[in-house]
C-alpha cells in the first residue's frame, strides 16, 4: 500500500506527496499531460523536441544540469505518445534545488534562436541515428502509419519527418510551450524523505505564483474499428527478414488491457514461453521472436515481431505464428500457467515499489489516468483476470481483419 497526500494549488498544479523515511533521498517527478498525440499532423516531434529544450536554460537559470550535480543529485526525462516526464533524485536536504529548477523552467524557458537551433540539431541527429541508419529503425514510422489512419498515434514520438523539426520556428515553439507546459496541465510528485506538510509548503513557495495557462487541448478523433488486413513490404539492407504485426486492442483502463498484457507474457516472456519454446527452440524458425503491448492510454496495439533464421521463408514463419495464435484462441491456458504469470507480474510490481523514483513516476501516471490511488489496485486488476479472459482477448484481438503487417525482406547483395 502506497500512502500519499494530494493537494491542488490555486493555479491548478496537482501535487502528490509520498513520505518514505527509509531513504535519505527525495524524487521530484513532474509530468506534463502532453505527448505526441497532441501535435498537429504537419508539426510532429514537438513534445520530444521540448524534452530537449527544457534542459537548454530557463528565465533565470542558464544551466540546468550543473546545480543538480552540485546538489548531489541526478536527473533525466522521457517523452511518449501520451505524456512528458521530468525527474530529479536529490538528497532530502537539497530538494529545494530541484524545485527551484523545475519551477523556473515551468515559469518560462530561455527561448532563443541559438538554443532552438542547438536542440533541433540534437533531435535531428537522433532521428537519423535511430530511425534512418539503424536496421529496422523506421519500423514504428511504417507500422504506426499502417495501423492508425485517424488517431495521432499514427506517427512515433520522435516525429513523422525530419522536416517537421528542421522547420520549427521560435514562434511555433513558444506557442506550444505556453499551451501545454503550464501548472494546470502538470502533476508534481515528491516521493521520499519529506513530510506532506514540508512538501506542500515548499511547492507553494516555488510554484504558487506561476500563472495558470489557458489550456485548449487539441481534440483528436479515435481510430475506427479496423476491418481489413493491411500489409506492407520493405526491401532493405537488414540482417534478417523480419515480420512486425500490430493488432488493435483496448484502452489502458479496460479489462482487456490486463488480459492482453498477460497474454503477451504467455507468448514471449522467458524461456518457458510459447514463442521461445515452439518457434525459436523446437522449430528454429526465428532468431528472435517477441510479443508485447504498446501500453498507450488510448486504445493501443498488441505487437508481434520476429526475425527469421537464414533460409526460412517468410511464408513459413508467418504461418507458424498464425498456428500459435489459433491455439491461444482455441484452448484456455492452464491454471498453473496463469498463477505463474500473475505471480511474476505481482513480483515485478512489488519490486518497482522499492524505488522512490518508480513510485514517483507511477503516482503521476495514475493521476494522469484519473486517480493516483489506482496505483494500489494494479495488482488486483491482474489477479482478477481468468484463463477465459485471456482466451477471449486472443479471440477478439488476433483477427486477420484487425491486423496490420509490416514485412522486411533482406536485399540480396550483388556478388
QUIBEL-V191998 format. One record per pair of residues at least 24 apart in sequence whose C-alpha atoms are under 6 Angstrom apart, sorted by sequence separation. I is the first residue (numbers start at 0). J is the second residue. D is the distance in Angstrom with one decimal. If there is no record, write none. Layout:
# QUIBEL-V191998
I_J_D / I_J_D
This chain:
# QUIBEL-V191998
284_308_5.6 / 263_290_5.4 / 183_211_5.7 / 263_291_5.3 / 182_211_5.7 / 47_78_5.8 / 181_212_5.4 / 345_378_5.9 / 178_214_5.7 / 36_80_5.4 / 34_79_5.6 / 35_80_4.6 / 251_296_4.8 / 34_80_4.6 / 250_296_5.8 / 34_81_4.2 / 57_104_4.9 / 250_297_4.8 / 34_82_4.1 / 250_298_3.8 / 33_82_4.5 / 34_83_5.9 / 58_107_5.4 / 249_298_4.6 / 32_82_4.9 / 33_83_6.0 / 57_107_5.9 / 58_108_5.5 / 248_298_5.9 / 57_108_4.0 / 58_109_5.1 / 248_299_5.5 / 31_83_5.3 / 57_109_4.3 / 247_299_5.9 / 248_300_5.5 / 30_83_5.7 / 56_109_5.4 / 247_300_4.7 / 30_84_4.5 / 246_300_5.3 / 332_386_5.8 / 29_84_5.9 / 245_300_5.7 / 246_301_5.0 / 331_386_5.7 / 29_85_5.3 / 245_301_5.7 / 28_85_5.9 / 245_302_4.8 / 28_86_4.3 / 244_302_5.6 / 27_86_5.5 / 244_303_5.1 / 331_390_5.7 / 27_87_5.2 / 243_303_5.7 / 26_87_5.7 / 243_304_4.4 / 26_88_4.4 / 242_304_5.7 / 328_390_5.4 / 25_88_5.7 / 242_305_5.4 / 25_89_5.6 / 241_305_5.6 / 24_89_5.5 / 241_306_4.2 / 328_393_5.2 / 24_90_4.3 / 25_91_5.2 / 240_306_5.8 / 241_307_6.0 / 328_394_5.0 / 23_90_6.0 / 24_91_4.8 / 239_306_5.9 / 240_307_5.7 / 23_91_5.9 / 150_220_5.7 / 150_221_5.3 / 150_222_5.2 / 149_222_5.4 / 80_156_5.7 / 79_156_5.7 / 91_192_6.0 / 134_237_5.4 / 102_206_5.7 / 47_157_5.9 / 44_156_5.9 / 44_157_4.9 / 44_158_3.8 / 36_151_4.9 / 43_158_4.7 / 36_152_6.0 / 43_159_5.9 / 43_163_5.9 / 35_156_5.3 / 42_163_5.3 / 257_381_6.0 / 258_389_5.1 / 32_184_5.7 / 31_184_5.9 / 31_185_4.5 / 30_185_5.5 / 246_401_5.6 / 30_186_5.2 / 246_402_4.8 / 29_186_5.6 / 245_402_5.8 / 29_187_4.4 / 245_403_5.2 / 28_187_5.8 / 244_403_5.6 / 28_188_5.1 / 244_404_4.4 / 27_188_5.9 / 243_404_5.7 / 27_189_4.9 / 243_405_5.1 / 26_189_5.7 / 242_405_5.8 / 26_190_5.1 / 191_355_5.9 / 242_406_4.6 / 25_190_5.6 / 190_355_5.7 / 241_406_5.8 / 25_191_4.3 / 241_407_5.0 / 24_191_5.8 / 25_192_5.7 / 240_407_5.3 / 24_192_5.9 / 240_408_4.8 / 23_192_5.8 / 190_359_5.5 / 240_409_5.4 / 12_182_4.5 / 11_182_5.9 / 12_183_4.9 / 188_359_5.7 / 228_399_5.8 / 11_183_4.1 / 14_186_5.9 / 16_188_5.7 / 18_190_5.9 / 19_191_4.5 / 20_192_4.9 / 228_400_4.4 / 237_409_5.4 / 12_185_5.8 / 13_186_4.8 / 14_187_4.9 / 15_188_4.7 / 16_189_4.8 / 17_190_4.6 / 18_191_5.2 / 19_192_5.2 / 227_400_4.2 / 230_403_5.8 / 234_407_5.9 / 236_409_5.7 / 14_188_5.8 / 16_190_5.9 / 18_192_5.8 / 226_400_4.8 / 228_402_5.4 / 229_403_4.6 / 230_404_4.7 / 231_405_5.0 / 232_406_4.8 / 233_407_4.8 / 234_408_4.8 / 235_409_5.6 / 236_410_5.2 / 18_193_5.5 / 226_401_6.0 / 230_405_5.8 / 232_407_6.0 / 234_409_6.0 / 235_410_5.3 / 18_194_5.7 / 225_401_5.4 / 234_410_5.8 / 16_195_5.7 / 37_217_5.8 / 10_211_4.8 / 146_403_5.8 / 26_356_5.4 / 28_359_5.8 / 0_375_5.8
